[in-house]
Amino acid sequence: MQNESNIPRTAAETFWEDIYQKASSQSGGKPGEALARIVRDLTPGRALELGCAKGDDAVWLAKQGWFVTAVDVSPTVLGYARENAHRAGVVDSISFEQHDLSQSAPHGVFDLAYASFFYSPTPLVRAEVFRRAADSVVSGGHLLIIDHGSRAPWSWTAKDTRYPTADEAYASLDLSPDTWRPTQVEGVERLATGPNGEQATVIDTIIFLSRL
Ligand SMILES: C[S@@+](CC[C@H](N)C(=O)[O-])C[C@H]1O[C@@H](n2cnc3c(N)ncnc32)[C@H](O)[C@@H]1O
């Protein structure tokens, strides 16, 4: 199958397009809790978001004064995210780019590189994607990765799924301690809401690093 530019779709694009073409364009309208808590203290600059989905985090960043490059593999969800940004009045502060981040990434340098629950069932070497994003962060900038630290009861993943701890996830990035200082590397509890309104306490792993 091909996309609009006649380039054969990757497995990731095929998978996520199928998901988002069947999904509503409506988003939750709120940023991730950890993003809002950690980034509100930073001076706004240029932000890169990996796997932006319907754009709530990119919109929140733009409202805080960041200029955001928001990336996703699915052109459909990028359309939803653009509408979201338009409705929020921040569409001029966000550049939406389609990439399969296993294969390509935006050009440029950033003060913040950010990813929240950047997962895919398709082949994805996350550590490589994160290291490439880390390389694009300027001195004095930050890398923030939010991941699952526990399985929500409504998750589609296998019941015995064990997520890496924050320390394990940080170690897997294999970033040089001469370049990166861990500012916050830990699991944090959050009250999460499932697709049918059910609630459960889950653990998010937070990896928040500062570039020296
Ligand atoms: C689990 S969702 C998380 C979305 C959002 N960041 C959040 O916190 O809810 C993962 C997102 O990453 C995108 N994605 C998955 N694989 C990708 C890839 N190889 N390149 C770029 N985006 C990808 C998907 O389209 C999807 O929007």
The ligand as an ORCA input file, in Angstrom:
! r2SCAN-3c Opt
* xyz 0 1
  C       0.480      4.637     22.187
  S       0.322      6.067     21.185
  C       0.756      7.376     22.343
  C       0.244      8.697     21.912
  C       0.494      9.889     22.838
  N       1.866     10.322     22.805
  C       0.022      9.655     24.253
  O       0.761      9.926     25.190
  O      -1.135      9.234     24.434
  C       1.779      5.976     20.161
  C       1.804      7.003     19.052
  O       3.052      6.889     18.381
  C       2.840      6.857     16.979
  N       3.888      5.982     16.408
  C       4.016      4.647     16.597
  N       5.078      4.171     15.902
  C       5.641      5.241     15.299
  C       6.757      5.403     14.449
  N       7.500      4.360     14.073
  N       7.067      6.646     14.004
  C       6.299      7.721     14.381
  N       5.217      7.621     15.173
  C       4.878      6.400     15.620
  C       1.448      6.282     16.790
  O       0.855      6.660     15.575
  C       0.715      6.826     18.010
  O       0.079      8.051     17.732
*
